[in-house]
């Protein structure tokens, strides 16, 4: 999970993905990038919702592997 703060002159999330080479680094792992603003709270709920989904998916994948 990548949470990035929003600035007026900041990189867009897609540019940050490119700059950090997240698609290459994170390869086959599930991940999510979310722009947020701490002062207004914009994007924070969405980030936590995505984190929750990623954790649930991870636990589901772990149980599925265990019972195969």
N, C-alpha and C positions, 0 to 999 in steps of 0.2 A: 504494500500500500504506500503510495507516494502522495503526501499532502503538501501542496505548494501554496505559499502565501501570494496574494494578488497585489501587485504594485502597478501603478500606471505605466511605468517603463519596464516592467518585468517581462521575461519570456512567457509566451503562451504555453500551456501544458504540452501541446504537441511539439513545440520547439524544444522544451525541456526533455521530452522523451528522446528526441533526436540527439541533443547535446550529450545526455548521459548514456546514450546507447542502451536504453532500457530494454528494448525488444531483443537485443543480442545478449545482454547480461542476464536478463530474467528468463530467457529462452522459453522452455515449455511450462514454466510456472504461471499460475493465474495471478494477475496483478491488476491494479486500478490506479489511475492518477486523477486527482481531484483538486481543482483550484478552490481556495478558501479565502475568507477575509475574517480575521479574528475580531475586528472592531464591530462589524455588522452581523457576523455569524453566517454570512452567505457561504454556502457550500459545506459547512461543518456537518450538518445533519446528513447530507448526501454522502459525505466521506465516512461517517460512522455507519450508515446503512450499508455501504459497500464493504466496509471492513467486516461487519457482521455476516454478510453473505459469503465473503471469502473464507471466514473461519468455519462457517457451517459447511461449505463445500469441502474444505480441507478435512474436517472430521468425517464427513460422509465418505470421502475418498479413502481415508485411512481404514474405516470399518469395512468398506467394500474389499479392499486388498487383503485384510485380515481373514475374512470369511471365504475367500476363493480357494 
